[in-house]
């Protein structure tokens, strides 16, 4: 499990395709600290570290993961948000994040303000019951607060620190992002059914 507080950025150095799987080699300042079999959030997707070489690590996405995330669009040179799993002896600064992407969303508006940036994302209407005004959502692995919620869109406001230290810096209108809805909302919805 994760918190949605990004630890660092990684850069995709190479991509290998084997059957319907894609393996990615990423370079980051934490790659040499990782262990094989460790779960790491990559733009919100929980992936298992398979190999480590110097300052790079390898992860693989299977067809199911590629279909539900934006990973199939990743290319060499892309910058990815990375977070190691949370430790149970510390603070949870974001919210509980599983690393299980529910869907993707498209940025339909980027508004640069004095001191912040607002992104509005459109998503599939069937996921609307999983969001609430001022609730949590995970965008590319980043724990964010929802506002201006509508049936098929929501807005998040980004402080300068988050913009500078995550790949939201590269998000423009029409960019695709990974979305994970709050797990507590999913359980409540399931219980109410």
C-alpha positions in Angstrom: 0.0 0.0 0.0 1.0 3.6 -0.6 0.2 7.1 0.5 0.1 9.0 -2.8 3.1 11.2 -1.7 5.6 10.9 -4.5 9.2 10.0 -3.5 11.0 10.8 -6.7 10.8 10.8 -10.5 12.1 8.0 -12.7 12.9 8.0 -16.4 12.2 5.1 -18.7 15.5 4.0 -20.3 14.2 1.1 -22.3 11.1 -1.0 -23.1 11.1 -4.7 -24.0 8.1 -6.5 -25.4 7.6 -10.2 -24.9 4.3 -11.6 -26.0 1.6 -9.3 -24.6 3.9 -8.1 -21.7 5.9 -5.0 -21.6 9.0 -4.6 -19.4 10.4 -1.2 -18.5 13.8 -0.3 -17.3 13.7 2.9 -15.2 16.5 5.1 -13.9 15.9 6.9 -10.6 17.7 8.1 -7.5 16.0 5.3 -5.5 16.5 2.3 -7.9 19.8 1.2 -6.2 17.9 1.2 -2.8 15.2 -1.2 -4.0 15.0 -5.0 -3.6 13.9 -7.6 -6.0 10.2 -8.5 -5.2 9.5 -5.1 -3.7 6.3 -3.4 -4.7 6.8 0.2 -6.1 4.1 2.6 -7.3 4.9 3.8 -10.9 2.4 6.6 -11.8 0.1 5.0 -9.3 0.5 1.4 -10.7 1.8 -1.1 -8.1 4.5 -3.1 -9.9 7.0 -5.7 -8.7 10.8 -5.0 -9.0 12.3 -7.8 -11.0 15.9 -6.8 -11.5 18.2 -4.0 -10.3 21.3 -2.8 -12.2 23.2 0.2 -10.7 20.7 3.1 -10.8 18.0 1.3 -12.8 15.3 -1.2 -12.0 13.0 -3.4 -14.2 9.3 -3.9 -13.9 6.8 -5.7 -16.1 3.2 -5.0 -16.9 0.9 -7.8 -18.2 -1.9 -7.3 -20.6 -4.5 -6.6 -17.9 -2.4 -3.8 -16.5 -1.7 -2.3 -19.9 -5.4 -2.3 -20.8 -6.5 -0.5 -17.5 -3.7 2.1 -17.3 -1.8 4.5 -19.5 1.3 2.2 -19.4 0.7 1.0 -23.0 1.4 4.6 -24.1 4.7 4.9 -22.1 7.8 5.5 -24.2 11.5 5.8 -23.7 12.3 9.1 -22.0 9.0 9.4 -20.2 9.2 10.6 -16.6 7.3 8.5 -14.1 6.2 9.2 -10.5 7.7 6.7 -8.0 6.8 5.8 -4.5 8.0 3.0 -2.3 5.3 1.2 -0.2 4.4 2.9 3.1 5.9 1.9 6.4 3.4 1.2 9.1 5.5 3.1 11.7 5.1 6.5 10.1 2.6 9.2 9.2 0.2 8.7 6.3 0.5 12.1 4.6 -1.8 11.4 1.7 -4.4 8.7 1.8 -4.5 5.0 1.6 -3.6 4.0 -2.0 -3.5 0.4 -3.2 -1.7 1.0 -6.5 -4.6 -0.7 -8.4 -5.6 1.7 -11.2 -9.4 1.9 -11.8 -9.4 3.8 -15.1 -7.7 6.5 -17.0 -8.8 10.1 -17.3 -8.1 12.9 -19.8 -7.0 16.4 -18.9 -9.6 18.7 -20.4 -8.4 22.0 -18.9 -5.2 23.3 -17.4 -5.5 26.7 -15.6 -2.3 28.4 -14.5 -3.1 30.7 -11.5 -0.9 32.9 -9.3 0.6 30.3 -7.0 -1.1 27.2 -8.2 -2.3 25.2 -11.2 -5.7 23.6 -11.6 -6.3 20.6 -13.7 -9.7 19.4 -14.8 -10.1 15.7 -15.8 -12.9 13.9 -17.6 -13.5 10.3 -16.7 -16.1 7.5 -17.4 -19.5 8.4 -15.9 -19.8 4.9 -14.3 -17.1 5.8 -11.8 -18.9 9.0 -10.6 -20.2 7.4 -7.4 -16.6 6.8 -6.2 -15.8 10.6 -6.0 -17.1 13.1 -3.5 -16.4 16.9 -3.2 -13.3 17.4 -1.1 -12.6 13.7 -1.2 -9.4 12.0 -2.2 -8.3 10.8 -5.6 -5.0 9.4 -6.8 -3.8 10.9 -10.1 -0.7 9.3 -11.6 0.0 8.0 -8.0 -0.4 11.4 -6.4 -2.9 11.9 -3.5 -5.0 14.9 -4.4 -8.2 16.6 -3.2 -11.3 16.7 -5.5 -13.3 19.9 -6.1 -15.8 21.2 -8.7 -17.0 17.6 -9.1 -19.5 17.0 -11.9 -20.9 13.7 -13.3 -17.9 13.1 -15.6 -15.3 15.5 -14.5 -13.4 16.8 -11.5 -10.8 19.4 -10.7 -7.7 19.3 -8.5 -5.4 22.2 -7.5 -1.7 21.7 -7.5 0.8 23.7 -5.3 4.1 24.7 -6.8 6.1 22.0 -4.8 3.9 19.2 -6.2 4.1 20.6 -9.7 7.9 20.7 -9.6 8.4 17.3 -8.0 6.0 15.1 -10.0 5.2 14.5 -13.6 2.1 16.7 -13.4 4.6 19.3 -14.7 4.3 17.6 -18.1 0.5 17.3 -18.1 -1.3 19.4 -20.8 -4.8 19.4 -22.2 -5.5 16.0 -23.8 -2.9 14.2 -21.6 -4.0 10.8 -20.2 -3.5 10.0 -16.5 -4.0 7.0 -14.3 -6.8 7.2 -11.7 -7.3 5.3 -8.5 -10.4 6.1 -6.5 -10.4 6.0 -2.7 -10.6 2.4 -1.5 -12.9 3.5 1.4 -15.5 4.8 -1.1 -15.3 1.5 -3.0 -16.1 -0.5 0.1 -18.9 1.8 1.1 -20.4 1.6 -2.4 -20.1 -2.2 -2.4 -21.8 -2.5 1.0 -24.6 -0.3 -0.1 -25.3 -2.5 -3.1 
